[in-house]
Every structure is written in structure tokens, then in C-alpha cells.
């Protein structure tokens, strides 16, 4: 049992660290970028709104795996500038996840903004609040409260999508599970990997449930 632990489970736990690292990098950066995209979509400057909408449509309309393959393997093949676009595989994967999930978060936040009743803006104006005060104290808290369940779902999807790192040769959890399966001719490592993914998604679910309860009482 000790040998099995050291040869199978420990490498998979190391791979899980890579999975978790990618998750935190992606969500910490993509959520704010998504919010900026939401502002761009709602901008009165039409070219900016138009470009933001095109970006969101492309990123949401094409597979994440294809985007990762283009960033990891396609960009270095561009004549003349390819050598400057060659990135470390993990860095390239982070870029791909951030660009993709920013588009999804943008749509989530846009839906949250649309849910804020226009009367809230009028009431804030009557109370003498500035535009920035209205946004900070009235609009954003309501937007995040509405968007939170969708953000939670998207975050859980993100933790599962990290398995796509396997396709671009980044040694994450699934990589080590597949290595153990091929070496030992046993399906057990797949179940262990599934259990680890399940633990991560349960932890995320518990965290977001706590966050939702806190927002309800604020």
C-alpha cells in the first residue's frame, strides 16, 4: 500500500497542485477582465462596444481546447513573429483560460447589470449620489448578488476544464492518472482522479454557498 501511495497517489496530488494553481490564476484574473469587458459592451463608444461583443462571441463560440492548441502550438508557427509568441506551456494555458473565461464572466456580469431596476438609478439621483457612488454602493452589490450563482457554476466548470491541460502536455492531475493507468494496467487511478476532482468541486460549492448566504444578509 505504501508503494502504491508513493508511485500513484503522491504524483497525482502534485498534479492537483498544478490544477489548483491554474484555477486560482484563471479566476483571479478572468473575473476582473470579464467585468471590464462588460463595461466595454455597455460603453456608449460604439467601436469599443462592437469589438467587445465580437471578442465575446468568438471566445464563447469556439472550443476552449481549440483556443489552447492555437495559443500553445499555433502562434509559434506564425511566420516572422512566431518565435516571439512562444510561451511556456503552463503560461500559454493560463492565457488561454483567462481569455476564454473572461468572455463567460462578461456575459454573467452583463446579466447581473441588466437585473438592476432602472428605478434604482433614478432613486440614487434623487438622493444626490454621484455616478461613481451609485455604481459602487447600489449597482455593483446588486449585480454581484444576482450574478453569484452563475459565477459559482462557472467556477466549478473551470476546475473541471483544467483537465484540458493534459491535451497541451502540462503535467496536471489527469496526466499523472493516465500515466499510472498505462503503467499498471489498472483503472483505479481514474477513480482516484475523479475523487480528487470531486473534493475540489465540493469545496468550491461549500464556499459559494457560504458566500451566497452572506450576501443575502448584507
C-alpha positions as CSV (number, residue, x, y, z in Angstrom):
1,X,0.0,0.0,0.0
2,X,2.9,2.3,0.8
3,X,4.4,1.7,-2.5
4,X,1.1,2.4,-4.3
5,X,0.8,5.6,-2.4
6,X,4.2,6.8,-3.4
7,X,4.0,5.7,-7.0
8,X,0.4,6.7,-7.8
9,X,-1.3,9.0,-5.3
10,X,1.6,11.3,-4.5
11,X,2.3,12.2,-8.1
12,X,-1.5,12.8,-8.6
13,X,-1.6,15.1,-5.6
14,X,1.4,17.0,-7.2
15,X,-0.6,17.2,-10.4
16,X,-3.6,18.5,-8.4
17,X,-1.4,21.4,-7.2
18,X,-0.9,22.4,-10.8
19,X,-4.7,22.1,-11.3
20,X,-5.4,24.3,-8.3
21,X,-2.8,26.9,-9.3
22,X,-4.2,27.2,-12.8
23,X,-7.7,27.6,-11.3
24,X,-6.7,30.4,-9.0
25,X,-4.7,32.3,-11.6
26,X,-7.5,32.0,-14.2
27,X,-10.4,33.0,-11.9
28,X,-8.5,35.9,-10.2
29,X,-7.6,37.5,-13.5
30,X,-10.5,36.5,-15.7
31,X,-13.3,37.7,-13.4
32,X,-12.0,41.4,-13.3
33,X,-11.2,41.2,-17.1
34,X,-14.7,39.9,-17.6
35,X,-16.1,42.9,-15.7
36,X,-14.1,45.3,-17.8
37,X,-15.5,43.6,-20.9
38,X,-19.0,44.1,-19.5
39,X,-18.3,47.8,-19.2
40,X,-16.9,47.8,-22.7
41,X,-20.0,46.1,-24.1
42,X,-22.2,48.7,-22.4
43,X,-20.0,51.6,-23.4
44,X,-21.5,54.5,-25.4
45,X,-18.4,54.4,-27.6
46,X,-19.8,52.1,-30.3
47,X,-16.5,50.9,-31.7
48,X,-15.4,49.7,-28.3
49,X,-18.8,48.0,-27.6
50,X,-18.7,46.4,-31.1
51,X,-15.1,45.0,-30.6
52,X,-16.0,43.7,-27.1
53,X,-19.1,41.9,-28.5
54,X,-17.1,40.3,-31.3
55,X,-14.4,39.1,-28.8
56,X,-17.1,37.6,-26.5
57,X,-18.8,35.9,-29.5
58,X,-15.6,34.4,-30.7
59,X,-14.4,33.1,-27.3
60,X,-17.7,31.7,-26.4
61,X,-18.4,30.3,-29.8
62,X,-15.2,28.2,-30.2
63,X,-14.0,25.3,-28.1
64,X,-11.6,26.1,-25.3
65,X,-9.4,23.2,-26.4
66,X,-9.0,24.7,-29.8
67,X,-8.1,28.0,-28.3
68,X,-5.5,26.3,-26.1
69,X,-4.0,24.5,-29.1
70,X,-3.8,27.7,-31.1
71,X,-2.0,29.6,-28.3
72,X,0.3,26.7,-27.4
73,X,1.2,25.4,-30.8
74,X,-0.4,27.7,-33.4
75,X,1.1,31.1,-32.5
76,X,4.7,29.9,-32.7
77,X,4.1,28.9,-36.3
78,X,3.2,32.4,-37.5
79,X,5.9,33.5,-39.9
80,X,8.2,36.2,-38.8
81,X,6.8,36.8,-35.3
82,X,6.2,33.2,-34.2
83,X,9.4,33.0,-32.2
84,X,8.3,35.9,-30.0
85,X,4.9,34.3,-29.3
86,X,6.3,31.0,-28.0
87,X,5.3,30.7,-24.4
88,X,5.9,28.2,-21.6
89,X,3.1,25.6,-21.8
90,X,1.7,26.4,-18.4
91,X,1.8,30.2,-19.1
92,X,0.1,29.6,-22.5
93,X,-2.6,27.5,-20.8
94,X,-3.2,30.3,-18.3
95,X,-3.5,32.8,-21.1
96,X,-6.0,30.6,-22.9
97,X,-8.1,30.0,-19.8
98,X,-8.1,33.7,-18.8
99,X,-9.1,34.8,-22.3
100,X,-11.9,32.2,-22.6
101,X,-13.4,32.6,-19.1
102,X,-13.3,36.4,-19.2
103,X,-15.8,36.2,-22.0
104,X,-18.1,34.0,-20.0
105,X,-17.8,36.2,-16.9
106,X,-18.5,39.2,-19.0
107,X,-21.9,37.7,-20.0
108,X,-22.7,36.8,-16.4
109,X,-21.9,40.3,-15.2
110,X,-23.9,41.8,-18.0
111,X,-26.9,39.8,-17.0
112,X,-26.4,41.0,-13.4
113,X,-26.3,44.6,-14.5
114,X,-29.5,44.2,-16.6
115,X,-31.3,42.8,-13.5
116,X,-30.8,46.1,-11.6
117,X,-34.0,48.0,-11.9
118,X,-33.7,51.4,-13.6
119,X,-35.6,52.9,-10.7
120,X,-32.5,52.3,-8.5
121,X,-30.6,54.8,-10.7
122,X,-33.3,57.4,-10.5
123,X,-33.6,57.0,-6.7
124,X,-29.9,57.4,-6.3
125,X,-30.0,60.6,-8.5
126,X,-32.8,62.0,-6.3
127,X,-30.7,61.2,-3.2
128,X,-27.9,63.3,-4.7
129,X,-25.5,60.4,-5.2
130,X,-22.8,60.8,-7.8
131,X,-22.5,58.3,-10.7
132,X,-19.5,56.6,-9.0
133,X,-21.3,56.4,-5.7
134,X,-24.4,54.9,-7.4
135,X,-22.2,52.3,-9.1
136,X,-20.2,51.4,-6.0
137,X,-22.9,51.4,-3.4
138,X,-26.1,50.4,-5.2
139,X,-25.4,48.9,-8.6
140,X,-22.4,46.6,-8.0
141,X,-23.7,45.0,-4.8
142,X,-27.0,44.1,-6.5
143,X,-25.2,42.9,-9.7
144,X,-22.8,40.6,-7.8
145,X,-25.7,39.2,-5.7
146,X,-27.6,38.3,-8.8
147,X,-24.5,37.0,-10.7
148,X,-23.1,34.9,-7.8
149,X,-24.9,31.6,-8.6
150,X,-23.8,31.8,-12.2
151,X,-20.2,32.7,-11.1
152,X,-20.3,29.7,-8.8
153,X,-21.4,27.4,-11.7
154,X,-18.7,28.8,-14.0
155,X,-16.0,28.3,-11.3
156,X,-17.0,24.7,-10.9
157,X,-16.8,24.3,-14.7
158,X,-13.4,25.9,-14.6
159,X,-12.0,23.4,-12.1
160,X,-13.1,20.6,-14.3
161,X,-11.9,22.2,-17.5
162,X,-8.4,22.3,-16.1
163,X,-8.2,18.6,-17.3
164,X,-7.7,20.1,-20.7
165,X,-4.1,20.9,-19.6
166,X,-3.5,17.2,-20.4
167,X,-4.0,18.0,-24.2
168,X,-1.3,20.6,-24.2
169,X,1.3,18.4,-22.3
170,X,1.1,20.2,-18.9
171,X,1.6,17.7,-16.1
172,X,-1.6,18.1,-14.1
173,X,-3.8,15.7,-12.2
174,X,-5.2,13.8,-15.3
175,X,-1.7,13.4,-16.8
176,X,-0.5,11.5,-13.7
177,X,-3.7,9.4,-13.6
178,X,-3.2,8.4,-17.2
179,X,0.5,7.6,-16.6
180,X,-0.4,5.3,-13.7
181,X,-3.2,3.6,-15.7
182,X,-0.9,2.9,-18.6
183,X,1.9,1.7,-16.3
184,X,-0.1,-0.5,-14.0
185,X,-2.9,-1.6,-16.4
186,X,-5.4,-0.6,-13.7
187,X,-8.5,1.7,-13.8
188,X,-8.1,2.6,-10.2
189,X,-6.1,5.8,-10.8
190,X,-9.0,7.2,-12.9
191,X,-11.3,6.8,-9.9
192,X,-8.8,8.4,-7.6
193,X,-8.5,11.4,-10.0
194,X,-12.3,11.6,-10.1
195,X,-12.4,11.6,-6.4
196,X,-9.9,14.4,-6.1
197,X,-11.8,16.5,-8.7
198,X,-15.0,15.8,-6.7
199,X,-13.4,17.0,-3.5
200,X,-12.3,20.2,-5.2
201,X,-15.8,20.9,-6.6
202,X,-17.4,20.2,-3.3
203,X,-15.0,22.6,-1.6
204,X,-15.9,25.3,-4.2
205,X,-19.7,24.6,-3.8
206,X,-19.5,24.9,0.0
207,X,-17.5,28.2,-0.3
208,X,-20.0,29.7,-2.8
209,X,-23.0,28.6,-0.7
210,X,-21.4,30.4,2.3
211,X,-20.8,33.5,0.1
212,X,-24.5,33.5,-1.1
213,X,-25.8,33.3,2.4
214,X,-23.5,36.2,3.4
215,X,-24.7,38.4,0.5
216,X,-28.4,37.7,1.4
217,X,-27.9,39.0,4.9
218,X,-25.9,42.1,3.9
